[in-house]
């Protein structure tokens, strides 16, 4: 979790149930092998990058766990809502226009 959202998470009141998390508040740190979320917590506890409050583990594509004061609880990504009238397609740009950035 990025530092600013971590501070907000740290001081927010504890809520039970599934935690709603925004992907933009997180950075991918890598993949780890462990038999459970608690086993991973234990193995990273004494390293340079221990799990911190608010960190999320993606156990598989459909299972997220967030690290809270009380242990690990379920989480899910909250994706931005598509605005009405938006088709999700890219706008056409005249051939004479310069591209703003290269995608590769």
JODAUR-V795158 format. One record per pair of residues at least 4 apart in sequence whose ideal C-beta (glycine too) atoms are under 8 Angstrom apart, sorted by the first residue. I is the first residue (numbers start at 1). GAP is how many residues later the second one is. Records with the same first field share a line. If there is no record, write none. Layout:
# JODAUR-V795158
I: GAP + GAP
This chain:
# JODAUR-V795158
1: 4 + 5 + 8 + 24 + 25 + 26 + 51 + 53 + 54 + 55
2: 4 + 23 + 24 + 25
3: 4
4: 4
5: 4 + 17 + 20 + 49
6: 4 + 46 + 47 + 48
7: 4
8: 4
9: 44 + 45
10: 43 + 44
14: 54 + 55 + 56
15: 4
16: 57
17: 57
18: 55 + 56 + 57 + 58
19: 47 + 49 + 54 + 55 + 56 + 57
20: 55 + 56 + 58
21: 4 + 5 + 35 + 43 + 45 + 54 + 55 + 56 + 57
22: 4 + 55 + 56
23: 54 + 56
26: 30
29: 20
32: 8 + 11 + 12
34: 5 + 6 + 9
35: 4
36: 4
37: 4 + 20 + 22 + 28 + 30 + 35
38: 4 + 33 + 34
39: 4
40: 4 + 11 + 17
41: 4 + 9 + 10 + 26 + 31
43: 4
44: 5 + 6 + 7
45: 5 + 6
46: 4
51: 4 + 6 + 16
52: 15
53: 14 + 15 + 16
54: 12 + 13 + 14
55: 11 + 12
56: 8 + 9 + 10 + 11 + 19
57: 7 + 8 + 9 + 10 + 15
58: 5 + 6
59: 4 + 5 + 6
63: 11
64: 10 + 11 + 12 + 13
65: 7 + 8 + 9 + 10
66: 6 + 7 + 8 + 9
67: 4 + 5
68: 4 + 5
82: 4 + 6
93: 4 + 6
